[in-house]
Amino acid sequence: MSDFFNNGWSIFIAAVTIISLLACLALLMFASRRKVMADDNTTGHVWDVDLREMNNPLPRWWMYLFVITVVFAAIYLALYPGLGKFPGTLGWSSVGQYKSEQQRAQENMAQIFAKFKGKTAEELAKDSVAMGIGERLFGNNCAQCHGSDARGSKGFPNLTDGDWLYGGSLQTIAETITKGRMGVMPPMAAAVGTAEDVRNVANYVLSLSGGAHNSVAAQLGKPKFVVCAACHGPDGKGNPALGAPNLTDKVWLHGWGEAAIVAMVNAGKTNIMPAFGERLNAEQIHVLAAYVWSMSQTSAVAAK
């Protein structure tokens, strides 16, 4: 209610609300007046021979309850937002309450997270309590995109395969969770050349990972790959600094095959990983990052 773009709407809402409350009181006063309509205190309406409508006044308890309701509404609107842009004398807001509850919850959990501070990913991976907390944090914040098993889907990275666009260290994962990421693959068809050139490049890319491809087309596409090498490297092994994927490892985030690669070169792609730095504190992110790291290091963790 406090986010109106135009003051006119704020005034309109406030006026309608106040007039509605006053109209309720006026209706009550009007209805409470007793008007004699017949000598026998009836309205003169008769049904089923002897069923008469009486002209009795409203019950006092009902009138008092009605008045209390209106008074309560007036007090509520004075204390809380409801009259257009007026924020209420208490200054309450749903956003403020959410942040306050978050802060209280984080303060209550501070002692638990304190013992995880400064620990390495390997140490946290061996701590069942830390991993239990990390699992719940992952389920509440990450599973919606990456899946409950963290194996992702088309367009959402698999976090269990050890293939990292920006690097898989604890610090890098924590940075990704905190700040988010924006991966951009610009449309490159114009730079590559003709539609045939794009298909040739797609076959060359397939050849880098040992996938099924047309060897003749791949050889023709190799010189054109220089356009792609600026990000993916001359050997196609990617660049973690840019988030450019490794094209030689058979891990395909947006689909595999000539058609999928041609579509990517033609149209490009933008992927966004939202930032969680304002939603989770540093201690929570540290534990969550260790849990994410551990899912791709199962064999390494078990051996230590």
C-alpha positions as CSV (number, residue, x, y, z in Angstrom):
1,M,0.0,0.0,0.0
2,S,2.9,2.3,0.6
3,D,4.4,1.8,-2.9
4,F,1.9,3.7,-4.9
5,F,3.4,5.4,-7.9
6,N,0.8,8.2,-7.9
7,N,-0.4,10.1,-4.9
8,G,-3.9,10.2,-6.3
9,W,-4.3,6.4,-5.8
10,S,-3.1,6.7,-2.2
11,I,-5.7,9.4,-1.5
12,F,-8.4,7.5,-3.2
13,I,-7.8,4.3,-1.2
14,A,-7.6,6.3,2.1
15,A,-10.8,8.2,1.3
16,V,-12.7,5.0,0.3
17,T,-11.6,3.3,3.5
18,I,-12.6,6.1,5.8
19,I,-15.9,6.8,4.1
20,S,-16.7,3.0,4.3
21,L,-16.2,3.0,8.1
22,L,-18.3,6.2,8.5
23,A,-21.0,4.6,6.3
24,C,-21.1,1.5,8.5
25,L,-21.7,3.7,11.6
26,A,-24.3,5.7,9.7
27,L,-26.1,2.5,8.7
28,L,-26.1,1.3,12.2
29,M,-27.6,4.5,13.5
30,F,-30.3,4.4,10.8
31,A,-31.1,0.8,11.5
32,S,-31.2,1.3,15.3
33,R,-34.0,3.9,15.0
34,R,-37.4,2.3,15.8
35,K,-40.2,3.3,13.6
36,V,-43.8,2.4,14.6
37,M,-45.4,0.7,11.6
38,A,-48.5,-0.9,13.1
39,D,-50.4,-1.0,16.4
40,D,-49.2,-4.6,17.0
41,N,-45.5,-3.8,16.4
42,T,-45.4,-5.6,13.1
43,T,-44.3,-4.5,9.7
44,G,-47.7,-5.6,8.3
45,H,-46.1,-8.5,6.4
46,V,-47.8,-11.9,7.0
47,W,-46.8,-15.3,5.6
48,D,-48.4,-18.6,5.9
49,V,-51.6,-17.2,7.5
50,D,-50.1,-16.3,10.9
51,L,-46.4,-15.8,10.4
52,R,-45.9,-12.0,11.1
53,E,-42.7,-10.0,10.7
54,M,-42.1,-8.0,13.9
55,N,-40.6,-4.5,14.0
56,N,-38.3,-5.0,17.0
57,P,-35.1,-2.9,17.3
58,L,-31.6,-4.4,16.8
59,P,-30.3,-6.3,19.9
60,R,-28.1,-4.1,22.0
61,W,-25.3,-6.7,22.1
62,W,-25.2,-6.8,18.3
63,M,-25.0,-3.0,18.1
64,Y,-22.2,-2.9,20.6
65,L,-20.3,-5.6,18.8
66,F,-20.8,-3.7,15.5
67,V,-19.4,-0.5,17.1
68,I,-16.5,-2.3,18.6
69,T,-15.7,-3.8,15.1
70,V,-15.6,-0.3,13.6
71,V,-13.5,1.2,16.4
72,F,-11.1,-1.7,16.1
73,A,-10.8,-1.1,12.4
74,A,-10.1,2.6,13.0
75,I,-7.4,1.8,15.6
76,Y,-5.9,-0.8,13.3
77,L,-5.6,1.6,10.4
78,A,-4.0,4.2,12.8
79,L,-1.3,1.7,13.9
80,Y,-0.7,-0.3,10.7
81,P,-0.5,0.5,6.9
82,G,-3.9,0.5,5.2
83,L,-4.7,4.1,4.4
84,G,-2.8,4.6,1.1
85,K,0.8,5.7,1.7
86,F,0.3,6.2,5.4
87,P,2.7,3.7,7.0
88,G,0.9,3.5,10.4
89,T,2.2,4.9,13.7
90,L,4.0,1.6,14.5
91,G,5.9,1.6,11.2
92,W,5.2,-2.1,10.7
93,S,5.8,-3.7,7.3
94,S,5.8,-7.3,6.1
95,V,9.3,-6.8,4.8
96,G,10.5,-5.4,8.1
97,Q,8.9,-8.3,10.0
98,Y,10.5,-10.8,7.6
99,K,14.0,-9.3,8.1
100,S,13.5,-9.1,11.9
101,E,12.5,-12.8,12.1
102,Q,15.4,-13.7,9.9
103,Q,17.8,-11.8,12.2
104,R,16.4,-13.5,15.3
105,A,16.7,-16.9,13.7
106,Q,20.3,-16.2,12.7
107,E,21.1,-15.0,16.2
108,N,19.6,-18.1,17.7
109,M,21.7,-20.2,15.3
110,A,24.9,-18.2,15.8
111,Q,26.3,-20.6,18.4
112,I,25.7,-23.6,16.3
113,F,27.4,-22.0,13.2
114,A,30.3,-20.6,15.3
115,K,32.0,-24.0,15.6
116,F,32.1,-24.3,11.8
117,K,33.9,-21.0,11.3
118,G,37.3,-21.3,9.7
119,K,37.0,-25.0,9.0
120,T,38.0,-26.3,5.6
121,A,35.7,-28.0,3.2
122,E,37.3,-31.4,4.0
123,E,36.7,-30.9,7.7
124,L,33.1,-29.8,7.3
125,A,32.4,-32.7,4.9
126,K,33.3,-35.1,7.7
127,D,31.0,-33.3,10.2
128,S,27.6,-34.9,10.1
129,V,26.0,-32.0,11.9
130,A,27.4,-29.5,9.3
131,M,26.3,-31.7,6.4
132,G,22.8,-32.1,7.9
133,I,22.5,-28.3,8.1
134,G,24.0,-27.9,4.7
135,E,21.5,-30.4,3.3
136,R,18.5,-28.5,4.7
137,L,19.9,-25.2,3.5
138,F,20.3,-26.7,0.0
139,G,16.8,-28.1,0.1
140,N,15.3,-24.7,1.0
141,N,17.4,-22.5,-1.3
142,C,19.0,-24.5,-4.2
143,A,16.9,-27.6,-4.9
144,Q,14.2,-25.6,-6.8
145,C,16.7,-25.2,-9.7
146,H,19.3,-27.9,-9.2
147,G,17.0,-30.6,-8.0
148,S,16.7,-32.3,-4.6
149,D,19.6,-34.7,-5.7
150,A,21.6,-31.7,-7.0
151,R,21.9,-33.3,-10.5
152,G,20.3,-30.3,-12.2
153,S,18.5,-30.5,-15.5
154,K,18.7,-28.8,-18.9
155,G,19.9,-25.2,-18.3
156,F,20.6,-25.9,-14.6
157,P,24.1,-27.3,-13.7
158,N,24.7,-30.7,-12.2
159,L,26.5,-30.1,-8.9
160,T,27.6,-33.7,-8.4
161,D,29.8,-34.3,-11.5
162,G,32.8,-32.2,-10.7
163,D,32.4,-30.0,-13.8
164,W,32.5,-26.3,-12.6
165,L,32.1,-23.3,-14.9
166,Y,33.7,-20.9,-12.5
167,G,35.8,-23.3,-10.4
168,G,34.9,-25.8,-7.7
169,S,36.9,-24.6,-4.6
170,L,35.1,-23.8,-1.4
171,Q,35.8,-20.1,-1.8
172,T,34.6,-20.0,-5.4
173,I,31.3,-21.9,-4.5
174,A,30.8,-19.5,-1.6
175,E,31.3,-16.5,-3.9
176,T,28.8,-17.9,-6.4
177,I,26.2,-18.4,-3.7
178,T,26.8,-15.0,-2.2
179,K,27.0,-12.8,-5.3
180,G,25.3,-15.0,-7.9
181,R,26.4,-15.4,-11.5
182,M,25.4,-14.3,-14.9
183,G,26.7,-16.4,-17.8
184,V,26.3,-14.9,-21.2
185,M,26.9,-16.7,-24.5
186,P,26.4,-14.0,-27.2
187,P,24.9,-14.9,-30.7
188,M,28.0,-15.7,-32.8
189,A,26.5,-16.8,-36.1
190,A,27.4,-13.5,-37.8
191,A,31.0,-13.7,-36.7
192,V,31.3,-17.4,-37.7
193,G,30.0,-16.9,-41.2
194,T,27.3,-18.7,-43.2
195,A,24.8,-21.2,-41.9
196,E,27.0,-23.9,-43.4
197,D,30.0,-22.5,-41.4
198,V,27.9,-22.7,-38.2
199,R,27.1,-26.3,-38.8
200,N,30.8,-27.1,-39.5
201,V,31.8,-25.4,-36.3
202,A,29.1,-27.4,-34.4
203,N,30.6,-30.6,-35.8
204,Y,34.1,-29.5,-34.8
205,V,32.9,-28.8,-31.3
206,L,31.3,-32.3,-31.2
207,S,34.7,-33.8,-32.3
208,L,36.4,-32.1,-29.3
209,S,34.5,-34.3,-26.9
210,G,34.6,-37.4,-29.0
211,G,30.9,-37.3,-29.8
212,A,29.3,-38.5,-33.1
213,H,30.1,-36.0,-35.8
214,N,30.8,-35.4,-39.5
215,S,34.6,-35.5,-39.7
216,V,34.7,-33.6,-43.0
217,A,32.5,-30.8,-41.6
218,A,34.6,-30.8,-38.4
219,Q,37.8,-30.2,-40.4
220,L,36.1,-27.4,-42.3
221,G,34.8,-25.9,-39.0
222,K,38.2,-26.0,-37.2
223,P,39.5,-22.7,-38.7
224,K,36.2,-21.0,-37.8
225,F,36.5,-22.1,-34.2
226,V,39.0,-19.2,-33.7
227,V,35.9,-17.0,-33.1
228,C,34.9,-19.3,-30.2
229,A,38.4,-19.7,-28.9
230,A,38.4,-16.1,-27.4
231,C,36.2,-17.5,-24.6
232,H,36.5,-21.3,-24.7
233,G,40.3,-21.3,-25.4
234,P,42.1,-22.6,-28.5
235,D,41.8,-26.2,-27.2
236,G,38.1,-25.7,-26.2
237,K,38.8,-26.5,-22.6
238,G,37.0,-23.3,-21.4
239,N,37.9,-20.4,-19.1
240,P,36.7,-20.4,-15.5
241,A,37.5,-16.7,-15.2
242,L,34.7,-16.1,-17.7
243,G,32.5,-19.0,-16.9
244,A,33.1,-20.4,-20.4
245,P,32.4,-24.1,-20.3
246,N,34.8,-26.9,-21.3
247,L,33.7,-28.2,-24.7
248,T,35.9,-31.4,-24.4
249,D,34.3,-33.2,-21.4
250,K,31.0,-34.4,-22.7
251,V,29.1,-32.3,-20.2
252,W,26.4,-30.3,-22.0
253,L,24.3,-27.8,-20.0
254,H,21.9,-26.8,-22.7
255,G,21.6,-29.9,-24.8
256,W,23.9,-32.1,-26.9
257,G,24.1,-32.7,-30.7
258,E,24.6,-30.6,-33.8
259,A,21.1,-29.0,-33.6
260,A,21.6,-27.9,-30.0
261,I,25.0,-26.4,-30.7
262,V,23.8,-24.6,-33.9
263,A,20.9,-23.1,-31.9
264,M,23.4,-21.9,-29.2
265,V,25.7,-20.3,-31.8
266,N,22.8,-18.7,-33.6
267,A,20.7,-17.4,-30.6
268,G,23.2,-17.3,-27.8
269,K,22.1,-17.9,-24.2
270,T,22.0,-16.0,-20.9
271,N,21.9,-18.0,-17.6
272,I,21.4,-16.3,-14.2
273,M,22.2,-17.7,-10.8
274,P,20.6,-15.4,-8.2
275,A,22.6,-14.0,-5.3
276,F,21.8,-15.3,-1.9
277,G,24.1,-12.9,0.1
278,E,21.1,-11.0,1.5
279,R,19.1,-14.1,2.3
280,L,21.8,-16.1,4.0
281,N,24.6,-14.9,6.3
282,A,28.3,-15.7,5.8
283,E,28.2,-18.7,8.3
284,Q,25.3,-20.3,6.5
285,I,26.9,-19.8,3.1
286,H,30.2,-21.3,4.4
287,V,28.4,-24.5,5.5
288,L,26.2,-24.6,2.4
289,A,29.2,-24.2,0.1
290,A,31.0,-27.1,1.9
291,Y,27.9,-29.3,1.4
292,V,27.8,-28.4,-2.3
293,W,31.5,-29.1,-2.6
294,S,31.1,-32.4,-0.9
295,M,28.5,-33.7,-3.4
296,S,31.1,-33.7,-6.1
297,Q,33.9,-35.0,-3.9
298,T,32.3,-38.2,-2.5
299,S,35.2,-40.5,-3.3
300,A,37.8,-37.9,-2.3
301,V,36.1,-37.3,1.1
302,A,35.6,-41.0,1.7
303,A,39.3,-41.7,1.1
304,K,40.5,-39.2,3.8
